[in-house]
Amino acid sequence: MIRAAVTGACGRMGTLIIRNIFAAHDMELSAAFDIANIGMDVGEAIGSGQLGVAVYDPDDMEKVIKDSGTQVVIDFTIATASAVNVVRAASAGANMVVGTTGFNEAQMRQMRQAINDNGVAAVISPNFAVGVNVFWELLKEAAGKLDGFDVEIMEVHHNKKKDAPSGTAVKAAQVINDVLGGREYVYGRQGIASRGDEIGIHAVRGGDVVGDHTVMFFGDGERIEVRHQAHSRQAFARGAVMAAGWVMRQPAGVYGMADVLGLGK
C-alpha cells in the first residue's frame, strides 16, 4: 500500500483528496497537515468520522513524514505555504504531487532544487483534471492550424480564488505561444487599447464557479472556441490521487500531469 499524506487536509480540496485516498485500493492515508484543527482526528475535522489519523502542524512535517513512513505528499494549499512544504517533504525523502498555483519564478526554482537535490519525484501541475490536460493538447493542435488568428482566453472562478489569472489560463497561453511564438500577454484592457499581436487573458470572479476556461480563436468571418468546464472539484482530486500512484513508479525528477496521462507522445 502506498502511504500518502495530505497538506491543507481540512480544506475543500484536502477533504476530497482524503476521501479519494480512502476509496483507492492501493493507497492509505498516513498523515494529515493543516494550520487548523491540530491534534484532532482528521476524519472528525472534515466530517467523515474517526479515521485514526491526526492533524499535524506543517512545521513538524519532516519528522511526521519519517515517523509515519509517508511515501508521497499531496499538496493543494497556497503558493507561499506550498513552496515550503515541497522543501520539507523532499528533505524527508517523500515524493510530491503539487496542485497549488500562483508560484513565482523564485518559488519554482526553490522547489525544483529541493526535488533534484534530494532525489525524489514530483508531479507539479496547475490542473490535475484529465479533461483540462486534453484541453491543452487541443489548444496546441488548434494553434498550429490557425496561425494569424487572434487569440483570447477567458477564465471564470469562484469569488474565493486568490490568484489571477488562473494557472490553467496561464498554461493555456504558454501552450499556444509555444506554437505561435512571439506573442505578448495582455491582461484585460482599459481605455484606448487597440489589439495587436497578442494573447488576451481575462479573469472573472464570482459565486461558486469551480472553474471555466474558454479559448477563442478569431479569424476573418469565423471563430473557434475551445472550452473546459469543471463541474466539481472531484475532477482535480481524482487526478491528484492518480498522479500520486503514478509518481511512486518514476525516477527522480519533476513531471507534469501530461506525463501521468501519456499525452503529447
C-alpha positions in Angstrom: 0.0 0.0 0.0 1.2 3.5 -0.8 1.3 5.7 2.2 0.1 9.2 1.3 -0.1 12.4 3.3 -2.2 15.5 2.6 -1.5 19.1 3.3 -4.3 21.6 3.7 -6.1 18.5 4.9 -9.1 20.3 6.4 -9.8 22.5 3.3 -12.2 21.7 0.5 -9.6 20.1 -1.7 -7.9 18.3 1.2 -11.2 16.8 2.2 -11.9 15.5 -1.3 -8.4 14.1 -1.7 -8.6 12.3 1.7 -11.9 10.7 0.6 -10.3 9.6 -2.7 -7.4 8.1 -0.9 -9.7 6.0 1.2 -11.6 4.9 -1.9 -8.3 3.8 -3.6 -7.5 0.1 -3.4 -3.7 0.7 -3.3 -3.3 3.7 -1.1 -3.8 4.7 2.6 -3.7 8.0 4.5 -0.5 8.1 6.6 -0.6 11.8 7.8 -2.6 15.0 7.6 -1.3 18.6 7.9 -3.1 21.8 8.4 -2.8 25.0 10.3 -6.3 24.4 11.8 -7.6 21.6 13.9 -4.1 20.5 15.0 -4.3 17.4 17.2 -7.8 16.4 16.1 -8.6 13.2 14.2 -8.7 14.4 10.6 -11.8 12.4 9.9 -13.7 14.3 12.7 -12.3 17.6 11.4 -13.7 17.0 7.9 -16.9 15.4 8.9 -16.1 11.8 7.9 -16.0 10.2 11.3 -12.9 8.9 13.1 -10.2 7.8 10.7 -7.3 7.2 13.1 -5.0 9.9 11.6 -4.3 13.1 13.5 -3.9 16.6 12.0 -0.3 17.8 12.4 1.3 21.2 12.3 3.1 21.7 9.0 6.1 22.9 10.9 6.5 19.3 12.1 6.3 17.8 8.6 9.8 16.3 8.2 9.6 14.4 11.4 6.0 13.2 10.8 6.8 12.1 7.3 9.7 10.0 8.6 7.8 8.6 11.6 4.7 7.7 9.6 6.5 6.1 6.7 4.9 8.5 4.3 6.0 7.9 0.7 4.1 10.7 -1.2 2.7 14.1 -0.1 -0.2 15.7 -1.9 -0.3 19.5 -1.6 -3.1 21.8 -2.6 -2.6 24.9 -0.4 -1.3 28.4 -1.3 1.9 29.2 -3.1 3.8 30.6 0.0 2.9 27.5 2.0 3.4 25.0 -0.8 6.9 26.2 -1.7 7.9 25.5 1.9 6.0 22.2 2.1 7.8 20.9 -1.0 11.2 21.6 0.6 10.2 19.9 3.8 8.7 16.8 2.1 11.7 16.4 -0.3 14.1 16.8 2.6 12.3 13.9 4.3 12.6 11.7 1.2 8.9 11.9 0.2 7.7 12.2 -3.4 5.2 15.0 -4.2 2.1 15.9 -6.0 1.6 19.7 -6.2 -1.6 21.2 -7.4 -1.1 24.7 -5.9 -1.0 27.6 -8.3 0.3 31.1 -8.3 4.1 30.3 -7.8 6.6 33.0 -8.8 9.8 32.1 -10.5 11.9 32.1 -7.3 9.5 29.6 -5.6 9.6 27.3 -8.7 13.4 27.3 -8.6 13.4 26.6 -4.9 11.1 23.7 -5.3 12.9 22.2 -8.3 16.2 22.4 -6.5 14.9 20.7 -3.4 13.4 17.9 -5.5 16.6 17.4 -7.5 18.9 17.7 -4.5 17.0 15.1 -2.6 16.5 12.6 -5.4 12.7 12.4 -5.2 10.0 12.6 -7.9 7.2 15.2 -8.1 4.2 15.9 -10.3 3.6 19.7 -10.4 0.7 20.9 -12.5 -1.7 23.9 -12.4 -4.6 21.5 -13.1 -5.0 17.8 -12.4 -8.3 17.3 -14.2 -7.9 14.8 -17.0 -10.1 16.9 -19.3 -8.0 20.1 -18.8 -4.9 18.3 -19.8 -6.6 17.1 -23.0 -7.9 20.7 -23.4 -4.2 21.9 -23.5 -3.4 19.3 -26.2 -6.4 20.5 -28.3 -5.1 24.1 -28.0 -1.7 23.0 -29.2 -3.3 21.4 -32.2 -5.6 24.3 -33.0 -2.8 26.9 -32.7 -0.7 25.1 -35.2 -3.5 25.3 -37.8 -4.9 28.8 -37.0 -1.8 30.9 -37.5 -2.9 34.6 -37.9 -6.0 34.2 -35.8 -6.5 36.5 -32.8 -6.4 34.6 -29.5 -8.3 35.5 -26.4 -8.5 33.5 -23.1 -11.3 33.9 -20.5 -11.3 32.1 -17.2 -14.1 32.2 -14.6 -13.7 31.1 -11.0 -15.4 31.3 -7.6 -15.0 34.5 -5.5 -12.6 33.0 -3.0 -9.9 32.2 -5.6 -6.7 34.1 -4.6 -4.6 34.2 -7.8 -5.5 35.7 -11.1 -5.3 34.7 -13.9 -5.6 31.1 -13.0 -2.7 28.7 -13.5 -4.7 26.9 -16.1 -5.3 30.0 -18.2 -1.6 30.9 -17.9 -0.6 27.4 -19.1 -3.1 27.7 -22.0 -1.4 30.9 -23.1 2.0 29.2 -22.8 0.9 26.2 -24.8 -0.4 28.4 -27.6 2.6 30.7 -27.6 5.0 27.7 -27.8 3.4 27.0 -31.1 2.9 30.6 -32.5 5.8 32.3 -30.8 6.5 35.9 -30.0 3.1 36.9 -28.8 2.8 39.2 -25.7 0.2 38.6 -23.0 -2.3 41.4 -22.3 -4.3 41.0 -19.0 -7.6 42.8 -19.5 -8.0 46.1 -21.4 -9.0 49.6 -20.5 -9.1 52.9 -22.3 -7.5 53.1 -25.8 -6.4 49.5 -26.3 -6.1 48.7 -29.9 -5.5 45.0 -30.5 -2.0 44.0 -31.6 -0.1 40.7 -32.0 -1.0 39.4 -28.5 -2.9 36.9 -26.4 -5.5 38.5 -24.3 -6.1 36.9 -20.9 -9.2 37.8 -18.8 -10.1 36.7 -15.2 -13.7 36.8 -13.9 -14.5 36.1 -10.2 -17.9 35.3 -8.8 -20.1 33.0 -6.9 -19.1 29.4 -6.5 -17.8 28.6 -10.0 -15.4 25.7 -9.8 -13.5 26.6 -13.0 -14.4 27.5 -16.6 -11.8 28.2 -19.3 -12.6 29.3 -22.8 -10.0 30.0 -25.6 -11.3 31.9 -28.6 -9.5 31.9 -32.0 -10.9 34.7 -34.1 -10.4 34.7 -37.9 -11.8 36.6 -40.8 -15.5 35.9 -40.7 -15.3 32.9 -38.3 -14.2 31.9 -34.8 -13.4 28.7 -33.0 -13.9 28.2 -29.2 -12.3 25.5 -27.1 -13.8 25.2 -23.6 -13.4 23.2 -20.5 -15.8 23.4 -17.6 -15.2 21.8 -14.2 -18.4 20.9 -12.6 -16.9 19.6 -9.3 -13.5 19.7 -7.5 -13.7 15.9 -7.7 -12.1 16.1 -11.1 -9.0 17.6 -9.6 -8.9 15.3 -6.5 -9.3 12.2 -8.6 -6.4 13.3 -10.9 -4.2 14.1 -8.0 -4.6 10.7 -6.4 -4.0 9.1 -9.8 -0.8 11.1 -10.0 0.3 10.1 -6.5 0.1 6.4 -7.5 2.0 7.1 -10.8 4.8 9.2 -9.3 5.8 6.3 -7.0 6.9 4.3 -10.0 9.0 7.1 -11.6 12.7 8.0 -11.4 13.6 11.2 -9.5 12.7 14.4 -11.3 9.9 16.9 -12.0 6.9 15.8 -14.1 3.6 17.2 -15.3 0.1 15.8 -15.5 0.6 15.2 -19.2 3.3 12.7 -18.3 0.9 10.9 -16.0 -1.7 10.6 -18.8 0.9 9.9 -21.5 -0.2 12.9 -23.6 1.9 14.5 -26.3 3.9 11.4 -27.0 
